[in-house]
């Protein structure tokens, strides 16, 4: 049984790495003028949001797989709409970067994501400026600068798009923590897509109408249904795969798997797209940045363990009973506080960041996994 459980965990991790790498390479292939030649990133992102929203609608309203979260118009207007706006922006800018820079260089730039999240969290007041974390951010930034200097096909426009997308994603993550969690709302991937995907579609429609619609009418690009349908399915499955992996292993394991995925993707992109070349300076800079990311994750894990408090059996039974009594959604964690299920305060750094979502914090998913595990062991 132990071997079977371990094998299933590795299988989930393999599926996550495969889907994540596949979606990134697929998007690059679709958008690149050298291959499928569909240079309309907003349109591609709208297809993802429209398809995901439609699937979530059928799963909730027709097949009733999960129950929709009770949400007032005020909560939707003050929480979901701002989160959807930054989520749509991050995907839009991230996909636009594929038109200008290589997949390998984009993955190297993504090492700046902890820096963006930390800066936004400090400015927003959800995190404190600590010198040890700040020095790690400096190390990451220096590594990315060295890697950028060694990039043969460096493009300012593509770099600006990618960095802007990362800061939009950081704002989305901080808003998710500040707004949704303070309102006591917990969303799984299906309910997240149900509320956020349609709103993101609407936000994307406005720039699409002015920026891409005229160009599509002039160029008269043929629309291949199966290409975009399979691309949208891959993006949707990626969101669900991250949910399964975190629920079974935890956020730290997914971070480690994400680092492994980045290395694999950097190497694989040079094979799939021969025009992508990696220099020695690229590797040195990315290695330096990666050291900073690893140290940052280590400090966060150490901080969580230091804040952990032992929980008695009666307290755990009471918490589980409250969880079952108040649950209005599938695998919904206790929303009476903002901790990660172990007594430690959840921070915005405990969110998973990837190419196509997910929309929910990994710390709360870790709590989901522990709740499921404790239920099975009971």
C-alpha positions in Angstrom: 0.0 0.0 0.0 2.9 2.4 0.8 4.5 1.7 -2.6 1.2 2.2 -4.4 0.6 5.5 -2.6 4.1 6.7 -3.4 3.7 5.6 -7.0 0.5 7.6 -7.3 2.1 10.7 -5.8 4.9 10.5 -8.4 2.4 10.0 -11.1 0.6 13.2 -10.1 3.8 15.1 -10.1 4.7 13.7 -13.5 1.3 14.7 -14.9 1.7 18.2 -13.4 5.2 18.7 -14.9 4.1 17.3 -18.3 0.9 19.5 -18.5 2.7 22.6 -17.3 5.5 22.2 -19.8 3.1 21.2 -22.5 0.9 24.2 -22.1 3.9 26.6 -22.2 5.3 25.0 -25.3 1.9 24.7 -26.9 1.2 28.4 -26.3 4.6 29.3 -27.8 3.9 27.2 -30.9 0.5 28.7 -31.4 1.6 32.3 -31.0 4.9 32.2 -32.8 5.0 33.6 -36.3 7.5 30.9 -37.3 5.1 28.0 -36.5 1.3 28.2 -36.3 1.4 31.9 -36.7 -1.5 33.1 -34.6 0.0 36.3 -33.1 -3.1 37.2 -31.1 -2.3 36.5 -27.4 -5.5 38.2 -26.1 -7.6 36.1 -28.3 -5.9 32.9 -27.1 -6.3 33.9 -23.5 -10.0 34.7 -24.1 -10.4 31.2 -25.5 -8.9 29.7 -22.4 -11.2 31.8 -20.1 -14.3 31.2 -22.1 -13.8 27.4 -22.3 -12.8 27.2 -18.6 -15.9 29.2 -17.5 -18.2 27.1 -19.7 -16.8 23.8 -18.2 -17.1 25.2 -14.7 -20.7 26.2 -15.4 -21.7 22.8 -16.6 -19.9 21.0 -13.7 -21.7 23.2 -11.1 -25.1 24.0 -12.6 -25.8 21.0 -14.8 -23.9 18.0 -13.3 -23.8 19.6 -9.8 -20.4 18.2 -9.0 -19.9 20.9 -6.4 -22.1 23.5 -4.8 -21.5 27.2 -5.7 -20.2 29.4 -2.9 -22.8 31.9 -1.5 -21.5 35.3 -2.7 -23.3 38.6 -2.5 -23.0 41.2 -5.3 -20.9 43.4 -3.0 -18.4 40.7 -2.4 -18.3 39.9 -6.1 -17.8 43.5 -7.0 -15.1 44.3 -4.4 -13.3 40.9 -4.5 -13.8 38.9 -7.6 -13.8 41.7 -10.2 -10.4 43.2 -9.1 -8.8 39.7 -8.8 -10.2 38.8 -12.3 -8.8 42.0 -13.7 -5.2 41.2 -12.5 -5.5 37.6 -13.4 -6.6 38.4 -17.0 -3.7 41.0 -17.2 -1.1 38.5 -16.0 -2.1 35.9 -18.6 -2.4 38.5 -21.4 1.1 40.0 -20.8 2.6 36.5 -20.2 1.2 35.2 -23.5 2.3 38.3 -25.3 5.9 37.8 -24.2 6.0 34.6 -26.3 5.8 36.8 -29.5 9.1 38.4 -28.6 11.3 36.2 -26.4 12.1 32.5 -26.1 10.6 30.0 -23.8 13.9 29.4 -22.1 14.5 33.1 -21.4 10.9 33.4 -20.1 11.5 30.6 -17.6 14.6 32.4 -16.4 12.7 35.6 -16.0 10.1 33.8 -13.9 12.7 33.5 -11.2 11.8 37.1 -10.4 8.3 36.0 -9.3 9.2 35.8 -5.6 10.7 39.3 -5.9 7.5 40.7 -7.4 5.3 39.0 -4.8 7.5 40.2 -2.0 7.6 43.8 -3.2 3.9 43.9 -3.7 3.2 42.3 -0.3 5.5 44.8 1.5 3.9 47.8 -0.3 0.4 46.4 0.4 1.3 45.9 4.1 0.7 42.1 4.2 4.4 41.3 4.7 7.2 42.9 6.6 10.5 44.1 5.1 13.1 41.7 6.5 16.8 42.0 5.6 17.4 38.2 5.1 14.5 38.0 2.6 15.6 41.3 1.0 19.1 40.0 0.4 17.6 36.9 -1.2 15.6 39.1 -3.5 18.8 41.0 -4.4 20.5 37.7 -5.2 17.6 36.6 -7.4 17.6 40.0 -9.2 21.4 39.9 -9.8 21.1 36.4 -11.2 18.3 37.4 -13.6 20.2 40.5 -14.7 23.3 38.3 -15.5 21.1 35.8 -17.4 19.5 38.7 -19.3 22.9 40.1 -20.2 23.8 36.7 -21.6 20.7 36.4 -23.7 21.5 36.4 -27.4 18.1 37.3 -28.6 17.3 39.8 -25.9 14.2 41.9 -26.6 13.2 44.8 -24.4 9.5 44.7 -25.4 9.1 41.0 -24.6 11.0 41.4 -21.3 8.8 44.3 -20.2 5.7 42.3 -21.1 6.9 39.3 -19.0 7.9 41.3 -16.0 4.7 43.3 -16.1 2.7 40.1 -16.2 4.5 38.8 -13.2 3.7 41.9 -11.2 0.1 41.7 -12.2 0.1 38.1 -11.0 1.7 39.2 -7.7 -1.1 41.8 -7.3 -3.6 39.1 -8.0 -2.1 36.8 -5.3 -2.0 39.5 -2.7 -5.6 40.6 -3.5 -6.7 37.0 -3.2 -5.3 36.8 0.3 -6.5 40.2 1.4 -9.9 40.2 -0.1 -11.2 36.7 -0.4 -9.7 35.3 2.8 -10.9 38.2 4.9 -14.4 37.6 3.6 -14.1 34.0 4.7 -14.4 32.7 1.1 -12.7 29.5 0.0 -12.8 28.4 -3.6 -11.6 25.2 -5.2 -10.5 25.1 -8.8 -14.0 24.6 -10.2 -15.7 27.4 -8.2 -12.7 29.6 -8.9 -13.1 29.2 -12.6 -16.9 29.5 -12.3 -16.6 33.0 -10.8 -13.4 34.4 -12.1 -13.1 33.0 -15.7 -16.2 34.8 -17.1 -15.2 38.1 -15.5 -11.7 37.7 -16.9 -13.2 37.1 -20.3 -15.1 40.4 -20.1 -12.0 42.3 -19.1 -10.1 40.8 -22.0 -12.8 41.6 -24.5 -12.3 45.4 -24.2 -8.6 45.4 -25.3 -9.2 42.6 -27.8 -11.9 44.7 -29.5 -9.5 47.7 -30.0 -6.1 45.9 -30.3 -6.6 42.6 -32.0 -10.0 42.5 -33.7 -9.0 45.0 -36.5 -5.8 43.0 -37.2 -7.7 39.7 -37.4 -10.1 41.1 -39.9 -7.2 42.3 -42.1 -5.0 39.2 -41.9 -8.0 36.8 -42.2 -6.2 34.1 -40.3 -7.9 30.7 -40.6 -9.3 29.4 -37.3 -8.4 25.7 -36.6 -11.0 24.5 -34.1 -9.1 21.4 -32.9 -5.9 23.3 -32.3 -7.5 25.8 -30.0 -9.9 23.2 -28.4 -7.0 21.0 -27.4 -5.0 24.0 -26.2 -7.8 25.1 -24.0 -8.3 21.5 -22.6 -4.6 21.4 -21.7 -4.8 24.7 -19.8 -7.9 23.5 -17.9 -6.3 20.2 -17.0 -3.2 22.0 -15.7 -5.3 23.8 -13.2 -6.9 20.6 -11.9 -3.5 18.7 -11.9 -2.0 21.4 -9.5 -5.0 21.0 -7.2 -4.5 17.2 -7.1 -0.7 17.4 -6.5 -0.9 20.0 -3.7 -3.8 18.1 -2.1 -1.7 15.0 -2.0 1.8 16.3 -1.3 1.9 20.0 -0.2 3.0 23.4 -1.5 6.7 22.8 -0.8 6.8 19.7 -2.9 5.1 21.6 -5.8 7.7 24.3 -5.5 10.5 21.7 -5.8 8.7 20.1 -8.8 8.3 23.6 -10.3 12.1 24.1 -10.2 12.6 20.7 -11.8 10.0 21.6 -14.4 11.8 24.9 -15.2 15.1 23.1 -15.9 13.4 20.5 -18.0 11.5 23.2 -19.9 14.6 25.2 -20.6 16.4 22.2 -22.0 13.3 21.0 -23.9 12.5 24.3 -25.5 15.9 24.4 -27.2 15.0 21.1 -28.9 11.4 22.0 -29.8 12.4 25.5 -31.0 15.9 25.4 -32.5 16.1 29.2 -32.7 16.2 29.2 -28.9 19.9 29.3 -27.9 21.2 29.1 -24.3 24.6 30.7 -23.5 26.9 29.9 -20.6 26.1 33.3 -19.1 22.4 32.4 -19.2 23.0 29.3 -17.1 25.3 31.0 -14.6 22.8 33.8 -14.1 19.8 31.5 -13.7 21.8 29.3 -11.3 22.5 32.4 -9.1 18.8 33.4 -9.3 17.8 29.8 -8.4 20.0 29.8 -5.3 18.1 32.9 -4.1 14.8 31.3 -4.8 15.8 28.1 -2.9 17.0 30.2 0.1 13.8 32.2 0.0 11.7 29.0 0.1 13.9 27.6 2.9 13.4 30.7 5.0 9.6 30.5 4.5 9.5 26.8 5.5 11.7 27.6 8.5 9.3 30.4 9.5 6.3 28.2 9.2 7.9 25.5 11.4 8.9 28.0 14.0 5.3 29.3 14.3 3.8 25.8 14.5 2.1 25.0 17.8 1.2 21.5 19.0 -2.5 20.8 18.6 -4.2 18.5 21.1 -6.5 15.7 19.9 -9.7 17.4 21.3 -8.8 20.6 19.5 -8.3 18.7 16.2 -11.6 16.9 16.6 -13.4 20.2 17.3 -11.8 21.8 14.2 -12.7 18.8 12.0 -16.3 18.9 13.3 -16.6 22.6 12.6 -15.1 22.0 9.1 -17.7 19.4 8.3 -20.6 21.5 9.8 -19.8 24.7 7.9 -18.7 23.2 4.6 -20.6 24.5 1.7 -18.3 23.4 -1.0 -16.2 20.4 -2.1 -13.1 20.0 0.1 -13.5 23.5 1.6 -11.0 24.2 4.4 -11.8 26.0 7.6 -12.2 29.7 6.7 -12.6 31.0 10.3 -8.9 31.9 10.2 -6.2 32.5 7.6 -3.7 29.8 8.7 -2.4 26.9 6.8 -3.9 24.2 9.0 -0.9 23.9 11.2 -1.2 27.0 13.3 1.0 29.1 11.1 -0.1 32.3 9.5 -0.5 31.9 5.7 1.3 34.5 3.7 1.0 35.5 0.1 4.2 33.6 -0.6 2.4 30.3 -0.1 0.6 30.7 -3.4 1.6 28.6 -6.4 2.4 30.5 -9.6 2.2 28.9 -12.9 1.4 29.7 -16.5 -2.3 29.1 -16.6 -3.4 29.5 -12.9 -4.3 28.0 -10.4 -6.6 30.5 -8.8 -6.5 29.4 -5.2 -3.7 29.6 -2.5 -1.5 26.5 -2.1 -1.4 26.9 1.7 -5.2 26.2 1.8 -4.8 23.3 -0.6 -2.2 21.9 1.7 -4.8 22.0 4.5 -7.2 20.2 2.2 -4.7 17.4 1.6 -4.1 17.0 5.3 -7.8 17.0 6.0 -8.4 14.3 3.4 -5.5 12.3 4.8 -6.7 12.5 8.4 -10.1 11.4 7.2 -8.7 8.3 5.5 -6.6 7.4 8.5 -9.5 7.8 10.9 
